[in-house]
Amino acid sequence: MSNHLTLQELQTAIPDISVSPADQGTVEMITRRPKVGERDILEACELDETHGLVGDNWEQRGSASTPDGSANPDAQITIINSRIVDAVAGSKSRWHLAGDQLVIDIDLSHDNLPPGSRLNIGSAIIELTAAPHTGCAKFMSRFGKDALRFVSGTEAMRQRRRGANAKIIKSGTIRLGDTATKLSWSSNSTSA
């Protein structure tokens, strides 16, 4: 499709992406997925340690990555960097098509936020997990083959260009515009 960017065009966004904030970022979009293919763009939401983003279909949808097909607790929440989704989607009006619940202007790379890193957002705390967040056929159909290539591969996965999976450590409310603050490693030393 002519509205999809080429890989070369997408790569011009890398310098801007590489200067995403490391320690504190801003929540720029919250999306709830009540049913497959549906998106609600929210001003605020509740994150629940057991049920994920309240009203989202994560729990009902289940996962092919678990032995019994139940929802993957390490993938309750998906996050994507706002600068990456902006490059791929072309405009903020299309960000929700990526399917991620949280769009945050923060460096999600493994170097900055390795698995086990925690973010305090509003009154909630989430922990990034090792579960890989990868592009799929839906992502390709919405943004193009080159966009899928841009978020795939060894370097793209290290940078988490497709985003990151997280689990909720502390239930709470988050709002559009909240600051997502990276917690110190000493805060991460105890398992919740």
Stockholm file with secondary structure:
# STOCKHOLM 1.0

chainA/1-192         MSNHLTLQELQTAIPDISVSPADQGTVEMITRRPKVGERDILEACELDETHGLVGDNWEQRGSASTPDGSANPDAQITIINSRIVDAVAGSKSRWHLAGDQLVIDIDLSHDNLPPGSRLNIGSAIIELTAAPHTGCAKFMSRFGKDALRFVSGTEAMRQRRRGANAKIIKSGTIRLGDTATKLSWSSNSTSA
#=GR chainA/1-192 SS CTTSCCHHHHHTTHHHHTTSCSSEEEEEEEEECSSTTCCEEESEEEEETTTEETTCSHHHHCCTTSTTSCCCGGGSEEEEEHHHHHHHHSSGGGGGGGCCSEEEESCCCTTTSCTTCEEEETTEEEEECSSCCCCCHHHHHHHCHHHHHHHCSHHHHHTTTTCEEEEEEECEEEETTCEEEECCHHHHSSCC
#=GC SS_cons         CTTSCCHHHHHTTHHHHTTSCSSEEEEEEEEECSSTTCCEEESEEEEETTTEETTCSHHHHCCTTSTTSCCCGGGSEEEEEHHHHHHHHSSGGGGGGGCCSEEEESCCCTTTSCTTCEEEETTEEEEECSSCCCCCHHHHHHHCHHHHHHHCSHHHHHTTTTCEEEEEEECEEEETTCEEEECCHHHHSSCC
//
